[in-house]
Amino acid sequence: QIVSSEINRTEQLLLLRKRAQEKNAKAWDPELIFPQGTSWREMVSKELHRSVNVYPMVRTIDTAINHLNDTMHCVNLLVMVLEGRVFVSLQHHALHKHKPQDYLSMIITAIQRMKKNNKNYPNIAYLFEEMATGREGSTRCINKNYDKSIPKSQQLPYVVMAKYGGYAMPGILVPNPYFANLTTWNHLQRIIEDTSTRHPWKSRAPRGVWRGAVTHKPTCDGDFGNWGRFCVVVRSVQRPDLLDAKAVKKLRPRDPSINPNHPACQALPYDKEMQRVFSFVNDSVLSAPYYAKYMPFANFTQYQILLSLPGVMGGSYSRHLNKLWNMGGVLALWNSPHVEWYYPALRHGHTHIGIDCHSIVDQLVYFLHPKNQAKLKRLRTNARRIYEEFLSADGLARYMAESMEALSRRTGQHLILNDRSTRQRILKQIGCSSLDLVEIHTTGYVNFTVNGIPDIDQRDEHPGRGKFYFKLISRDDPAVGACAQLDANGDAALQAKSAMVGGQLTKKGKMPRKSWKWFSPN
């Protein structure tokens, strides 16, 4: 296990490098050990419940009410689901950004899929941290009455999309928001499958493919991802028979002569070939061996090995990795402490190939050897199984409901939110009407086509553009009327505040575009 979040990135990098140099080092560090015969779903579930059980068990109604009160008054991170409806506060600190909006869209459409299967989504209020760093959500709570000095293990539970330092970091892992609307995601997967079937395995190039950018940070402490990307671009020139990894537009690796004695820089060393390449390559010299034009994502299905390299901050590039599992290839994942919610099921040599700067050539030579075709077949079969089990629309909805059910029972919310009359009384007691809550709806899904042609690359990153509208809570609402504004003036103030949420879409404070639908026509 990677140590807790108190450890800084430099120490993590040094620890990872030390482990890579040890005998019998794991090819992929996040790999967990489970008893033989444990199913993939059980592996993921065990880690889920371990992370939930870090927080104190709430056993009484009074304690559950206190916990709910503390959670709901952290309005800047609050998400609430009641009877299959999703509520947020207009005081949420990032409601104008696409990641929280994508996450909310994922919840709404997960609930819709659950309903089609005659299953209920748990009633729950919790904190969502949209950063990919595993940050302690409750320490950022704007509730001034919340005691931030208490030990992290006793703070309010919160959910995160990733943990850059490993499983032991605080928080409960949930799917990253880049799946977004699950109806859209399901539609996109049909396009990916159709594209993939047009490129049978034997017709694919027996090489690893990657396209992206290489930049650098002011200090080495945050440069793990860029270092890894630069390394693979260099290895691709050394071994073009194994790799087709090129920079697109940006190739700006850090200068190894700056702060060479800093511990983080020592943890990210340049070998002779990387130093040689750095000495002459830059954006003004678009050297063919290192650069390539933009490659449509559909073209990745023309390769046998699909590389998932670290993001600029050192974690996985989740948005890219999400799509790879269902492309009919073998995945090669970068060795990093970074983990996501389904990683407990992953195994080097079984679900993917673990790689790093030093091992990538040896690993590809081994697995692409003609005698190892059976192993490659197992790897691509299991990659598809990972998608079906965890990353399909139904798999995502199932895990989201399971994680919320586990959190609800740990925090005692199942004791107080499932009965309408009890819930209304408690919501009134904790002052829910002062929290600026609104119900959020999604308007539909994006059709991934351009001029009638399926397009895997298309992605709408414009927050709010026709995707959502907010609806005021009625005082007569039998499920959540206690959270309604107390008078008509309150409703008007809430509508004005919603415009401010849209106004935060740019630093200049421009108002929302006319196509953004913030409120129901009714």
C-alpha positions, 0 to 999 in steps of 0.5 A: 500500500502507498502511504497516506496522503500526508506524504508529498509527491517527491517522497512518493516518487522516490518510494516508487523508484526504490520499489522498481529497483528491488528484486521481485518488484511488481510490474504494476504497483497498485496491484492488490493481493486477494485470496485465490478464487476471489472474483473481480467484482469481489475485489473491487467491493472489498476495497470499497468497503475497506475505504468506507469502514475507515470512517466511524460507524453511526449506529443511532438516529441522533448521531445520524442526524448530527452527521447529516447536518454536518454533511448538508451544511458543507454546501460547496461539496454537497450532492443529495439523492432522494427517491431517485432525484438529484439535488445540489446547492447553488452555493456549490463551489464548482457547479459551473465546471464541466467535471461536476456537471458530468458527474451529476449527469452520470448520477441522473442517468445511472438512476434511470438505468437502475429504474429500468431494471426495477432497482432503487438508488439509495437515498443519501447526502454526501460530499463529492470532491472533483479533483483527481488528487484524493484531496480531503474534501471535508477540510474544504467545507465552507461550513464554518461550524465544522471542526477541521482540526479533528483527525482525518479518519474521523472527518466527514466521508467524501467521494473522490474520482482518483487517489494519486498516492494509492488506496490508503489515501482518505476518501471513497473512490467513485467512477471518474466523471468523464463517463458523463451521461451514461446514455451517451456513453452507451451509445459511444461504446456501440460506435467503438465496438463497430469501429473495432470489429473493422480491424481484426487482431491479425490486421493490427500493427504489433506495436504500442500506440500513443499520441499526446503532449509533453510539457513540464512543470516549474518543479520536478515535484509535479512532473512525473507524468511529463517525464513518463511521456517524454521517456516513451517518445524517446523509446519509440524512436529507439524501437520503432518496431515496438512503439509508435508514440509521438508528441502532437504539437507540444514537446517541451520536456524539462531542462535536466540541468535545472535543480539536478540535486533536488530529490524529485528531479533525482527521482525522474532521471534522464538517461543518455538518450533522453538527455540527447533528445532534449538537447535539440528537440523543441516546438520550433523544430518539428522533428519527424521521429518525435512528432506526428499529426493528430490521430483520430481516436478510431485509428487506435484500433489499428494497433495491437497495444494501446498505451495508457501513459500518465497524465500531466500530474502523474495519474492516469489520463482517465478520459483516454483510458476509459475508452481503451478497454473496449477497443479490442486491443491489449492495454499497457498501463503506466506504473504509478501509485495512482488508483481508480475505483476498479483498479483492485481487479487489475493484474499485470499479465492478466488484465493488462501489461504494466510498464514504466520507463525502464521496462516498457521495451522489455515488456513489449518484446516479451508479450509480442513474441510469437510464442506468447500469442495465447497470452495476448489473446487472454489479455485482450479478452480480459480487457473486454471483460473489464469493460463489461464488468465495470465500465459499461453503462450498467456496470457503472450504475451498479457500482455507483449504487453499491458505493452509495448504499455502503456509505449510507449504512456506514453513516446511518442515513438509511435510518433517517432518509428512507421514511418520508415523514421522518425525513421531512421532519429532520430536514426541517430540523437541520435548516434545509430551506436555507441551503439554496437547494435545487433539483437538477435535470439532464436534458438528454444525450449527445449523439456522437456523429459529425455530418451523419458519420460516427465520431469517437473523438467528439466531446462537448466540454462546454458546461451547461450548454443545453445539458441541464436545467435546475428546478426549484423545490416546491413547498408542497413536495412530499419528498423534500418540501422541507428544503424549499425556500420559505417565500416567493422572494426566496424563489426570486433570489434563488433564480438570481443566484442561478444566473450567478452560477452561469456567470462564473463560467468565465473569469470576466463574469459573463452571463450564460449563453442563451442556449443554456437552460438553467430552469425548467420552462414550468 
